[in-house]
């Protein structure tokens, strides 16, 4: 500190050498501000009120970032699971064409599902589909808001509606294939 | 042309993605359990029994159209997540990769339904 008298702690600093704020981004001027700030910091230390030293944050992100935490792993598993479900959809479309082509090709498709490789894919697809159902059930209450008067329908009802749809669809399919209408 | 300048097609892509996610919630677990496990392992009378039950209903062109459209939504959902996961893996592919990924999701149901109609008409 120089010996200049300061009557008020909030008054102008006689030794303030900070340049006026640049009107446009001027790299040379910012670098100069850095040097001034660093010099002040070294000279007077903390309490100077200087926060202008630039220390830009440079994010580093590894390609394996999604393995880092539990939440990232859950996110990536969910996204990746969709691809396995997509493969089963292609399989199911093949089954649709097979059943249209006649009993022989339908028998071929049904037997194909017992092929070990296809069976493993199907087990993965089931796990992926269940993961999708659970994660989607968890997120939809945040998106679907049903207003009743001044309040919103509780989250549980939104989830219950989706579970109900699943149960109804399962019941209809089992009843149909079980011969309820034939 | 000018009306579309500076606008994005993302709502369309995202809307189909959301629709696919929604129907996938209650369709896919059931369809996988039934057609990947119960039917192949003979719970509903094997291939012959299920053929008897389903062939008549499924070969109706309208029923098949609805089924292919619904399955197409689920496939679109998968394609959308797959494409955006590439970005998460720090892979930033050229535009052609996006066209191919979403193209499969569009063309597979279209080709499937066309084949279905041909097979249903000739069998």
Interface residues (C-beta under 8 A of the other chain):
Chain A: X61 X63 X66 X76 X79 X80 X82 X83 X85 X86 X88 X89 X90 X92 X93 X94 X95 X96 X97 X99 X100 X101 X102 X103 X105 X106 X107 X110 X111 X113 X114 X119 X122 X125 X126 X129 X130 X132 X133 X136 X137 X162 X165 X166 X169 X170 X173 X174 X176 X177 X178 X179 X182
Chain B: X21 X22 X24 X25 X26 X27 X28 X29 X30 X31 X32 X33 X34 X35 X36 X37 X38 X39 X40 X41 X44 X46 X47 X48 X50 X51 X52 X53 X54 X55 X58 X59 X64 X67 X68 X71 X74 X75 X77 X78 X79 X80 X81 X82 X84 X85 X88 X89 X90 X105 X108 X109 X112 X115 X116 X117 X119 X120 X123
